[in-house]
Amino acid sequence: MTRLLVLALSLALAGAAQSAGNAAAGKEKAAQVCAACHGPTGAQPTAPENPILAGQHYDYLVRALRDYKSGKRSNAVMKGFSASLSRQDIEDLAAWFASQESGLHYQR
């Protein structure tokens, strides 16, 4: 029984550590920076070439934004928007979009 409790606690802490961002702050930043192309929740892009961000994995979103900012990923629009984002902004945005419902896949 103790092992099961330790395992459950470890999994809970691992999930909390993964999402270091503040979703409420991410919602505010998304309204300023992202909503025009991806929609307010990231689920309704304004053009087919804009991806759905809602429900994406937190770590994927963090990596993508960091890669746009550093130039590892190439997109002129995203390079411009990501240039002004701090590390905390990126984590907050990732937390916001990861917490949104999406029809892309089954939500855990």
C-alpha positions, 0 to 999 in steps of 0.5 A: 500500500505504501508503494502505491501511495509513493507512486501516486504522489510521484506521478502527481508531482511530476505532472505539477513540475511539468506545468511550471506556467500560470494558465491565468497569466497565459490567458492574458498574454494569449489575448494580446499576442496569439488570439488574432491568429489562433483564436482566444483559446487556441482552438479556432485558428483564423486561417487554415495554415495556423495550427490549433494550439488548444490541448497541445502538450505543455512541453511541446508548446514550450519547445516550439515557442523557444525554437521560434524565438531562437530561430531553430524553427523558421516562421517570420510571424512567429519569430516576431511574436516570440522575440518579445516573450520572456521565459515565464511568458512562454511557460504561461502561454503553454500552460494556458493552451495545454489546459484548453479543450481540443477536438484533436485528441482524447483529453486526459 
